[in-house]
Amino acid sequence: MNAGMKPDPLLLEQDAKLSGWLNPVARMQEALDRDELVLYCQPIAAFSGEDRFPMAEVLVRFRAEESSLMPPGEFLPVFEHYRMMPALDRWVVRSVVRHLATGSRIARFSINLSSQTIVRKLLSSLSAERKLRAILRVAEAFGFGVIAEMVEDRDILARLKALGVSHAQGFGIQRPRPLADFAVA
């Protein structure tokens, strides 16, 4: 939620019923401030080369209680609804950088950032381009891969390539298809 916007009382009541939190925005901000989120990673196997697991995808979980972890499907919609995903993105990147700085058996991580807004506004906003350039500099410095999501048209794809983004996905590249379509004939 943007600063200065008054929350709709009916919406807050509905959100409290759905999430179980009286004030979901305050609860998510508290989770960020108190490091109540936990990062997991899923190693990505290499089929060739010396390193069997050269990288891993970073996954975020919410420590709802001391012993239980809430899956992303239960808390990410709250971050998305209240436009708090950029704050979550920053928390994840800071946490991964902190982890790498202390040493890691896995040297490269894939982080799915919620930067679709940046991608969508790339052609019309200098601010979006600056943010993407900053993401790319950090990614390069730490060996992260950057995958642009929600690429919907060729102009955005061309701009992403010109800026140095190495991977992209979205309807502007290819629509989803059944897995069976990719079987070897």
Backbone bond lengths (Angstrom), bond angles and torsions (degrees), N, CA, C in turn:
res aa  C-N    CA-C-N  psi(-1)  N-CA   C-N-CA  omega(-1)  CA-C   N-CA-C  phi
1 M - - - 1.430 - - 1.501 107.69 -
2 N 1.324 118.52 138.98 1.450 122.49 -179.26 1.520 109.81 -73.81
3 A 1.332 115.54 145.22 1.449 120.35 177.81 1.519 108.65 -59.57
4 G 1.336 116.77 139.72 1.449 120.28 178.48 1.520 113.72 91.37
5 M 1.326 118.31 -17.00 1.462 120.63 178.47 1.525 108.85 -81.66
6 K 1.342 115.69 131.76 1.464 118.86 176.15 1.511 108.80 -85.49
7 P 1.325 116.54 130.55 1.460 119.19 179.27 1.527 110.64 -70.08
8 D 1.291 115.99 144.83 1.453 122.88 175.79 1.532 107.42 -72.65
9 P 1.342 119.07 121.62 1.470 120.56 -177.60 1.533 112.90 -57.90
10 L 1.323 117.35 -38.36 1.463 120.19 178.96 1.526 110.45 -64.87
11 L 1.334 116.19 -41.53 1.461 120.66 178.73 1.526 110.79 -64.17
12 L 1.335 116.75 -42.15 1.460 119.90 178.11 1.525 110.97 -62.67
13 E 1.322 116.94 -39.96 1.464 120.41 178.58 1.528 110.64 -63.43
14 Q 1.325 116.49 -44.12 1.464 120.59 178.91 1.530 110.51 -64.20
15 D 1.335 116.28 -42.73 1.463 120.34 179.75 1.522 111.12 -63.61
16 A 1.333 116.72 -39.15 1.454 120.26 178.82 1.521 110.46 -62.97
17 K 1.324 116.07 -39.10 1.464 119.73 178.27 1.525 111.01 -66.06
18 L 1.324 115.89 -40.92 1.467 119.81 -177.60 1.524 112.31 -74.09
19 S 1.324 117.34 -44.01 1.461 120.20 -174.33 1.521 113.60 -92.99
20 G 1.333 116.05 -20.46 1.456 118.99 -176.54 1.518 112.76 85.56
21 W 1.326 118.30 3.17 1.459 122.64 179.32 1.516 109.05 -111.14
22 L 1.320 116.55 136.07 1.447 121.18 179.55 1.529 110.41 -64.88
23 N 1.336 116.18 -40.75 1.457 121.00 179.03 1.534 108.14 -130.46
24 P 1.329 117.53 89.57 1.467 120.55 -175.50 1.526 114.08 -58.60
25 V 1.329 117.71 -36.49 1.472 120.07 -179.27 1.527 109.81 -63.57
26 A 1.319 116.28 -47.84 1.465 119.85 179.92 1.527 110.27 -63.37
27 R 1.328 116.77 -38.04 1.470 119.87 -178.67 1.523 111.31 -66.18
28 M 1.337 117.61 -41.70 1.465 120.70 179.47 1.528 110.69 -68.84
29 Q 1.341 117.16 -39.60 1.468 119.57 177.75 1.519 110.53 -64.30
30 E 1.342 116.40 -40.03 1.461 121.19 176.98 1.540 110.38 -61.71
31 A 1.326 116.68 -40.96 1.471 120.43 178.85 1.526 110.66 -61.31
32 L 1.336 116.89 -39.69 1.469 120.39 177.68 1.531 110.65 -67.72
33 D 1.319 115.93 -47.41 1.463 120.74 -176.61 1.533 112.92 -64.21
34 R 1.319 116.45 -33.53 1.464 120.83 -176.17 1.532 113.29 -99.71
35 D 1.326 115.77 10.05 1.472 120.45 -178.75 1.523 112.00 52.71
36 E 1.328 115.68 46.10 1.460 120.45 178.61 1.529 111.72 -86.32
37 L 1.310 115.79 -0.52 1.457 120.32 174.87 1.517 107.66 -91.58
38 V 1.301 116.10 151.47 1.452 121.72 -177.77 1.522 107.91 -127.82
39 L 1.319 115.91 134.71 1.467 119.78 177.27 1.516 110.10 -95.32
40 Y 1.301 115.20 133.44 1.456 123.13 171.27 1.511 105.57 -114.66
41 C 1.301 117.28 165.08 1.458 118.81 171.60 1.520 108.32 -139.60
42 Q 1.297 113.49 148.42 1.461 120.24 177.26 1.520 106.81 -114.33
43 P 1.348 117.75 110.25 1.462 119.90 -178.91 1.526 111.90 -58.23
44 I 1.315 114.04 143.04 1.457 121.57 177.61 1.522 106.79 -107.53
45 A 1.311 116.15 119.61 1.466 121.43 -175.79 1.514 111.37 -79.35
46 A 1.328 115.00 141.15 1.467 121.70 173.77 1.529 107.69 -98.99
47 F 1.308 116.68 136.97 1.458 120.49 -179.71 1.524 112.60 -85.47
48 S 1.328 115.92 -12.13 1.460 119.72 176.43 1.524 108.43 -146.06
49 G 1.314 116.10 169.93 1.456 120.56 -179.87 1.519 111.04 94.74
50 E 1.315 114.53 171.30 1.460 120.72 -176.37 1.526 113.05 -74.12
51 D 1.310 116.86 -36.88 1.460 121.70 -174.51 1.529 109.95 -88.87
52 R 1.317 116.52 113.31 1.478 121.73 -177.53 1.521 111.87 -64.85
53 F 1.341 117.64 -37.82 1.457 122.95 179.63 1.527 109.34 -127.99
54 P 1.341 117.54 81.95 1.457 120.60 -174.78 1.531 114.40 -75.69
55 M 1.333 117.05 -16.38 1.452 118.95 -179.12 1.521 109.61 -155.71
56 A 1.344 115.21 171.15 1.461 120.32 179.40 1.523 109.12 -147.73
57 E 1.322 115.25 149.88 1.460 120.39 174.06 1.524 108.11 -86.64
58 V 1.324 116.44 135.38 1.455 122.20 179.72 1.533 108.66 -87.16
59 L 1.323 115.28 132.85 1.462 122.59 179.59 1.525 108.66 -123.29
60 V 1.311 117.22 142.91 1.463 120.22 -178.60 1.527 110.01 -112.58
61 R 1.332 114.37 139.87 1.454 122.73 176.77 1.529 108.12 -130.06
62 F 1.305 116.17 158.51 1.464 122.05 -179.36 1.519 108.93 -113.08
63 R 1.317 116.32 123.05 1.460 121.85 179.45 1.526 107.84 -79.22
64 A 1.338 116.10 90.90 1.458 121.69 -175.77 1.521 111.52 -69.66
65 E 1.290 116.05 -40.38 1.455 122.46 175.39 1.516 105.85 -138.02
66 E 1.296 116.78 173.33 1.462 119.23 -174.99 1.511 113.96 -55.14
67 S 1.330 116.71 -36.01 1.459 117.64 -174.93 1.522 114.53 -109.85
68 S 1.318 117.82 -4.28 1.460 117.71 -176.77 1.526 111.54 -118.94
69 L 1.313 114.51 143.71 1.459 121.18 177.85 1.517 108.75 -111.15
70 M 1.325 115.49 133.46 1.448 121.16 178.84 1.528 108.31 -89.08
71 P 1.331 118.46 131.09 1.457 120.11 178.91 1.535 111.15 -69.75
72 P 1.320 116.85 156.62 1.460 120.82 -174.84 1.528 114.16 -58.50
73 G 1.318 117.80 -31.98 1.461 120.08 -179.30 1.516 113.34 -63.12
74 E 1.326 116.88 -15.55 1.459 120.41 -179.46 1.526 113.40 -96.15
75 F 1.333 118.99 -19.47 1.459 118.61 -179.23 1.530 113.63 -122.14
76 L 1.329 118.60 -26.29 1.469 119.33 179.40 1.529 112.89 -60.96
77 P 1.334 119.61 -37.06 1.467 118.22 177.05 1.531 113.00 -59.44
78 V 1.329 117.94 -31.09 1.460 120.57 177.52 1.527 109.29 -68.06
79 F 1.336 117.62 -45.76 1.469 120.66 176.35 1.532 110.30 -59.03
80 E 1.318 117.16 -43.89 1.467 121.31 -179.25 1.522 111.07 -64.94
81 H 1.318 116.60 -48.09 1.464 121.15 -176.61 1.523 111.81 -58.13
82 Y 1.316 116.34 -41.61 1.465 120.69 -177.24 1.527 112.98 -94.11
83 R 1.311 116.29 14.47 1.475 122.31 176.98 1.522 112.06 55.66
84 M 1.335 115.45 42.17 1.461 121.82 179.45 1.523 112.18 -103.41
85 M 1.345 117.41 5.78 1.461 119.60 -177.59 1.523 113.21 -61.05
86 P 1.346 119.92 -38.03 1.469 117.55 176.86 1.532 112.86 -59.46
87 A 1.329 117.40 -36.11 1.468 120.04 177.58 1.532 110.16 -66.70
88 L 1.317 116.51 -39.99 1.465 119.98 177.19 1.529 110.15 -65.61
89 D 1.333 117.29 -42.51 1.467 121.10 177.22 1.526 110.90 -55.61
90 R 1.341 116.57 -47.35 1.469 120.47 -179.27 1.528 110.62 -61.86
91 W 1.332 116.66 -41.58 1.466 120.44 178.44 1.518 110.81 -60.76
92 V 1.327 116.91 -45.66 1.467 121.02 -179.11 1.529 110.26 -62.84
93 V 1.325 117.59 -48.08 1.473 120.72 -178.41 1.530 110.03 -61.94
94 R 1.335 117.48 -46.07 1.481 120.12 178.50 1.524 110.87 -58.81
95 S 1.321 116.21 -42.33 1.466 119.83 -178.04 1.521 111.76 -67.14
96 V 1.320 117.75 -39.86 1.462 120.52 178.78 1.523 110.40 -68.56
97 V 1.318 117.01 -41.83 1.475 120.24 178.08 1.527 109.50 -62.08
98 R 1.321 117.57 -42.62 1.472 121.64 177.42 1.530 110.06 -59.61
99 H 1.325 116.29 -43.19 1.462 120.67 178.76 1.533 111.05 -62.43
100 L 1.318 116.47 -46.02 1.472 120.09 -179.81 1.529 111.23 -63.24
101 A 1.321 116.27 -37.17 1.467 120.20 -179.03 1.530 111.88 -65.22
102 T 1.327 117.36 -27.29 1.465 119.73 179.60 1.523 112.25 -91.11
103 G 1.327 116.72 -3.63 1.458 121.53 179.35 1.516 111.42 105.04
104 S 1.314 115.13 138.57 1.458 120.16 -177.75 1.521 109.78 -148.53
105 R 1.317 116.53 139.17 1.461 119.40 175.15 1.522 110.88 -70.62
106 I 1.313 116.46 -23.94 1.465 121.19 174.79 1.523 106.40 -105.57
107 A 1.312 116.52 121.68 1.459 120.66 -172.25 1.529 113.81 -91.12
108 R 1.329 117.71 -17.54 1.463 120.43 -177.32 1.518 109.60 -128.12
109 F 1.333 114.99 139.51 1.451 120.56 179.57 1.524 110.65 -129.51
110 S 1.304 114.97 145.88 1.457 122.49 172.81 1.524 106.17 -102.42
111 I 1.332 116.04 124.17 1.459 121.20 -179.39 1.520 107.43 -120.95
112 N 1.306 116.44 123.64 1.461 120.74 176.91 1.517 108.21 -87.56
113 L 1.307 116.30 103.95 1.454 121.21 178.90 1.521 109.27 -89.98
114 S 1.308 115.63 154.20 1.457 119.92 179.98 1.521 110.04 -88.74
115 S 1.297 117.34 45.92 1.463 121.88 -173.48 1.520 112.96 -89.73
116 Q 1.326 117.53 22.72 1.450 119.35 178.87 1.522 110.77 -57.50
117 T 1.347 116.68 -34.72 1.461 120.34 179.46 1.517 109.80 -61.47
118 I 1.327 116.30 -41.58 1.464 119.69 177.46 1.520 109.56 -60.70
119 V 1.317 117.70 -45.92 1.464 121.33 -179.31 1.520 110.49 -61.79
120 R 1.300 116.94 -46.31 1.467 120.90 -178.17 1.521 112.29 -62.79
121 K 1.328 117.63 -34.29 1.470 121.59 -176.64 1.525 112.73 -96.28
122 L 1.315 117.24 4.15 1.456 121.64 -172.61 1.528 113.47 -55.67
123 L 1.316 118.08 -38.78 1.460 121.27 -176.77 1.525 113.41 -81.52
124 S 1.330 116.97 -15.38 1.463 118.93 -174.60 1.529 114.33 -118.57
125 S 1.325 117.34 -1.95 1.455 119.42 -174.89 1.524 111.28 -135.44
126 L 1.321 115.15 118.59 1.461 120.46 175.89 1.529 110.12 -64.05
127 S 1.326 116.78 -34.32 1.457 121.29 177.89 1.527 111.05 -62.25
128 A 1.325 117.51 -41.99 1.473 120.91 178.63 1.525 110.13 -62.50
129 E 1.331 116.83 -41.46 1.463 119.82 179.17 1.525 110.91 -65.10
130 R 1.323 117.56 -41.73 1.466 120.88 177.99 1.527 110.99 -60.67
131 K 1.337 116.34 -43.33 1.466 120.25 179.20 1.519 110.82 -62.56
132 L 1.327 116.30 -42.71 1.459 119.71 -179.95 1.527 110.55 -65.60
133 R 1.324 117.83 -41.17 1.463 120.30 177.29 1.536 111.09 -60.77
134 A 1.326 116.84 -39.26 1.465 120.58 178.16 1.533 110.31 -64.88
135 I 1.318 116.90 -43.16 1.466 120.91 177.54 1.522 110.03 -60.00
136 L 1.324 116.57 -43.12 1.466 120.84 -179.43 1.524 111.97 -65.07
137 R 1.340 117.68 -38.12 1.472 120.52 178.30 1.529 111.09 -64.93
138 V 1.324 116.52 -44.78 1.463 120.28 178.67 1.526 109.64 -63.80
139 A 1.319 116.08 -44.60 1.468 120.16 -179.59 1.521 110.95 -59.59
140 E 1.304 116.84 -44.43 1.472 120.21 179.96 1.522 110.93 -64.54
141 A 1.318 116.97 -42.61 1.465 120.60 -178.37 1.522 112.17 -62.14
142 F 1.325 117.26 -32.60 1.451 120.64 -176.56 1.518 114.20 -108.10
143 G 1.317 116.61 6.57 1.457 119.56 178.02 1.514 113.81 74.10
144 F 1.329 117.76 24.02 1.461 121.40 177.47 1.515 109.30 -81.58
145 G 1.301 116.69 149.84 1.448 121.70 169.42 1.512 109.23 -92.76
146 V 1.314 117.11 144.45 1.463 121.62 177.85 1.516 108.00 -115.79
147 I 1.329 115.29 123.33 1.451 121.94 178.03 1.522 107.01 -117.41
148 A 1.310 116.59 116.71 1.466 120.60 177.26 1.519 108.22 -80.98
149 E 1.325 115.73 125.62 1.456 121.05 178.89 1.521 109.35 -104.80
150 M 1.302 115.08 164.64 1.469 122.26 177.07 1.531 111.77 63.31
151 V 1.321 117.34 34.02 1.463 121.34 176.95 1.525 106.68 -78.17
152 E 1.332 115.68 110.57 1.459 120.22 -171.18 1.526 114.70 -103.98
153 D 1.327 118.11 -14.24 1.468 117.14 179.86 1.529 111.49 -149.59
154 R 1.322 115.01 166.26 1.474 122.33 -174.87 1.526 113.33 -66.01
155 D 1.346 117.85 -33.14 1.463 119.88 -179.95 1.528 111.10 -64.94
156 I 1.326 115.95 -42.75 1.474 119.67 177.69 1.528 109.33 -65.60
157 L 1.321 116.82 -41.93 1.462 120.73 178.76 1.531 110.57 -58.75
158 A 1.320 117.15 -45.52 1.470 121.15 179.57 1.531 110.80 -61.79
159 R 1.330 117.22 -40.92 1.467 120.46 -179.61 1.532 110.87 -67.35
160 L 1.323 115.96 -40.87 1.464 119.91 177.83 1.527 111.04 -60.42
161 K 1.326 116.50 -43.69 1.469 120.28 178.26 1.519 110.45 -62.35
162 A 1.335 117.39 -43.11 1.465 121.65 -179.35 1.532 111.54 -62.83
163 L 1.336 116.92 -32.06 1.459 120.77 179.79 1.531 112.84 -81.40
164 G 1.338 116.69 -11.67 1.454 119.96 176.57 1.521 115.36 101.76
165 V 1.335 117.55 12.01 1.465 119.70 175.34 1.522 106.96 -70.40
166 S 1.323 116.35 131.74 1.465 119.47 -172.94 1.520 114.81 -92.47
167 H 1.320 117.94 -21.23 1.460 120.89 -177.57 1.526 109.89 -139.70
168 A 1.315 115.83 149.92 1.463 120.48 178.39 1.514 109.71 -151.51
169 Q 1.326 114.14 155.12 1.456 119.40 174.32 1.517 108.33 -145.48
170 G 1.301 116.13 155.45 1.458 120.68 178.65 1.516 110.50 149.71
171 F 1.311 115.57 172.27 1.459 121.00 -176.90 1.527 112.36 -63.46
172 G 1.338 117.76 -25.36 1.460 120.96 178.02 1.521 112.62 -70.46
173 I 1.312 116.37 -13.92 1.459 121.40 178.59 1.522 109.42 -103.51
174 Q 1.303 115.38 -53.48 1.461 120.30 177.66 1.520 108.64 -165.18
175 R 1.315 115.15 136.90 1.460 120.49 176.93 1.529 109.10 -74.66
176 P 1.335 116.77 151.44 1.464 119.00 175.82 1.523 110.40 -59.91
177 R 1.308 114.98 145.36 1.469 121.08 179.21 1.511 108.79 -136.31
178 P 1.314 116.29 158.84 1.483 118.88 176.80 1.515 110.58 -58.53
179 L 1.315 115.57 143.51 1.446 121.85 179.96 1.525 111.10 -56.10
180 A 1.314 117.06 -36.15 1.466 121.76 -179.08 1.531 111.53 -59.23
181 D 1.338 117.59 -25.15 1.470 120.68 178.42 1.517 112.25 -64.82
182 F 1.321 117.20 -17.22 1.470 121.16 -175.96 1.528 112.16 -103.63
183 A 1.313 116.12 10.35 1.474 120.17 179.01 1.532 110.05 -70.61
184 V 1.305 115.56 149.00 1.472 121.06 176.48 1.524 106.98 -71.33
185 A 1.307 115.11 130.52 1.487 119.64 -176.60 1.512 111.79 -69.83
